[in-house]
Amino acid sequence: MDWEEADMAKSRLIGDYPVIGIRPTIDGRRGVLNVRGSLEEQTMGMAQAAKKLFEENLCYTNGEPVKVIIANTTIGRVAEAAACADQFKKAGVDITLTVTPCWCYGSETMDMDPMTIKGVWGFNGTERPGAVYLASVLASHAQKGLPAFGIYGHDVQEADATEIPEDVKEKLLRFGRAAVAAATMRGKSYLQIGSITMGIGGSIINPEFFEEYLGMRIESVDEVEIIRRMTEGIYDQKEYEKALAWTKKHCKEGFDKNPDFARKTDEQKKEAWEFVVKMMCIMKDLYNGNPNLPKGCEEEAVGHNAIAGGFQGQRQWTDFYPNGDFAEALMNSSFDWEGARESYILATENDTLNGVAMLFNKLLTNRAQIFADVRTYWSPEAVKKATGYELEGKAKEGKGFLHLINSGAACLDACGEVKDGDGNSVIKPFWEMTESDQKACLDATEWCPADNGYFRGGGFSSRYLTRGEMPATMVRVNIVKGVGPVLQLVEGYTVNLPDEVSDKIWKRTDYTWPCTWFTPRLTGKGAFKSAYDVMNNWGANHGAITYGHIGADLITLCSILRIPVCMHNVPEEEIFRPAAWNAFGMDKEGQDYRACKAYGPMYK
């Protein structure tokens, strides 16, 4: 049996997953009419409903439902707020949601921990002023410099209503997804293997960004460590043998584009296969350790607790050794010889900023990611000139498309051969990846001997064409001097072109690399008037592409991290940021920049 069941309960990382704590706040008045007592059931009911919503709809990257706890009692005065804070501290709560149907004493009952990510849901009913408390406590948060998301339903509900309105559900889940993503990064590592690739700015790691904005540390390992471990046998021999057998069976070698005089021999290719498989085993060990290393290798066995990382490769490594494409493609995929498993984040060319964008996407979707060059804009006119083909469907609506292609680090899941129940192409969370899904990805992929002009040391590049029309979001983090980190995103679709059209265009660049055609969803404004304008406004050579339209979630996540969003095509009504952002001006983009600057990074 080649495939193994996904182990959803296991985490590769040290440290517990973030916990959401629900704070049911209540009117503290008792007296003859016992105001508090009359509200206990409804208040706790709101807390229970929120808990159920989170548990049923949100999960960690290992597939387990998020852990949610409720304060032991309702919170009517400061003593109960203090007791709740103590309870939550002991339980590892990073995210709090305060819920109430009524008036409460804001500064007495609010969450005062500067390190928790905060939301407040005030019930929209006329019998009790939950909305008044919501406005009051959000004002207190703003006054104290503690940003909080305000959640208020559009329609008035009956006093005894127990269901959560759809618009409230949407905001609660957006807050929950983004908060869990932000908190998951805390205390983890970015592992750079090597350093700067070919002068790429994103490869120049910025420790302050990781430490101050994400709460992560930088771990730096020279590429020679991989060679040392190969040479000294510091890897799991049984895993290596299993991985090599699996690779020989499932990873078919593709065509060799090199001229005869520049080709590697069959023996060299055989050795390269053994090298790249061993290389991937070692890189996984570097990320998260391995208890099965040989005796005497206890130091190497602990790993670097890496939630994301990057591999330099070019040029010093790839001029001499087989390239990293095999490891990059498979680690970013949701399966390997272990069967279905949580994908890794491994940025090619150690583009740390694209690695962060991939990490954001993964944490919000729990799906494998595409790393690609944003290489070429193809206008309808250029396509017709090159192929005779008139664009149709989404590509026509987008006024052209972008060619997304890079030598290795796109997940195999992006081939589009995995289908949902309706037969649509999809990238699934790893725990939904069946044996047949994994086989479909492997069957759609061939591994072409590397272009020896680019990669003198040889190796193999994954090759497939993304088929099917999938919703997708392309994302990039950049650092701009004088501003700091900014994020840009574009929601759009993968494009399915006729094979003969794809071939003609694809052959104008590297035909041995994984290929995705992408077109944006246009708004008619700014950077979203055409696919050309998206390309012309993109801030770097790489992009991180995820399945689904997650722009609104990314905007919410960035507001938690104090990263302004400089380019997006998300409808204004879907933008959800902390309530205090409204005090920084009336334009949504400008207030984002001003608020992020005023609050600054959480971990500074």
HELIX and SHEET records of a PDB file:
HELIX    1   1 VAL A   35  ASN A   57  1                                  23    
HELIX    2   2 VAL A   78  ALA A   91  1                                  14    
HELIX    3   3 GLY A  106  THR A  109  1                                   4    
HELIX    4   4 GLY A  130  GLN A  143  1                                  14    
HELIX    5   5 GLU A  166  MET A  185  1                                  20    
HELIX    6   6 GLY A  201  SER A  203  5                                   3    
HELIX    7   7 PRO A  207  GLU A  208  1                                   2    
HELIX    8   8 PHE A  209  LEU A  214  3                                   6    
HELIX    9   9 VAL A  224  GLU A  232  1                                   9    
HELIX   10  10 GLN A  237  HIS A  250  1                                  14    
HELIX   11  11 ASP A  260  ALA A  262  5                                   3    
HELIX   12  12 ASP A  266  ASN A  288  1                                  23    
HELIX   13  13 GLU A  300  VAL A  302  5                                   3    
HELIX   14  14 ASP A  325  MET A  331  1                                   7    
HELIX   15  15 THR A  352  THR A  365  1                                  14    
HELIX   16  16 PRO A  380  THR A  387  1                                   8    
HELIX   17  17 GLY A  393  GLU A  397  1                                   5    
HELIX   18  18 LEU A  412  CYS A  415  5                                   4    
HELIX   19  19 PHE A  430  GLU A  432  5                                   3    
HELIX   20  20 GLU A  435  ASP A  443  1                                   9    
HELIX   21  21 ASP A  499  TRP A  506  1                                   8    
HELIX   22  22 GLY A  526  PHE A  528  5                                   3    
HELIX   23  23 ALA A  531  ASN A  537  1                                   7    
HELIX   24  24 GLY A  551  LEU A  561  1                                  11    
HELIX   25  25 GLU A  572  GLU A  574  5                                   3    
HELIX   26  26 ALA A  579  PHE A  584  5                                   6    
HELIX   27  27 LYS A  588  TYR A  599  1                                  12    
SHEET    1   A 5 LYS A  67  ILE A  70  0                                        
SHEET    2   A 5 VAL A  19  PRO A  24  1                                        
SHEET    3   A 5 VAL A  93  THR A 100  1                                        
SHEET    4   A 5 ILE A 117  GLY A 122  1                                        
SHEET    5   A 5 ALA A 148  TYR A 152  1                                        
SHEET    1   B 4 ARG A 217  VAL A 221  0                                        
SHEET    2   B 4 SER A 189  ILE A 193  1                                        
SHEET    3   B 4 ALA A 306  PHE A 311  1                                        
SHEET    4   B 4 LEU A 346  THR A 348  1                                        
SHEET    1   C 3 LYS A 252  GLU A 253  0                                        
SHEET    2   C 3 GLU A 446  PRO A 449  1                                        
SHEET    3   C 3 PHE A 460  ARG A 463 -1                                        
SHEET    1   D 2 PHE A 335  ASP A 336  0                                        
SHEET    2   D 2 GLY A 339  ALA A 340 -1                                        
SHEET    1   E 7 VAL A 565  MET A 567  0                                        
SHEET    2   E 7 GLY A 484  THR A 494  1                                        
SHEET    3   E 7 PRO A 471  VAL A 480 -1                                        
SHEET    4   E 7 HIS A 542  TYR A 547 -1                                        
SHEET    5   E 7 ILE A 370  TRP A 378 -1                                        
SHEET    6   E 7 PHE A 401  ILE A 405 -1                                        
SHEET    7   E 7 CYS A 515  PRO A 520 -1                                        
END                                                                             
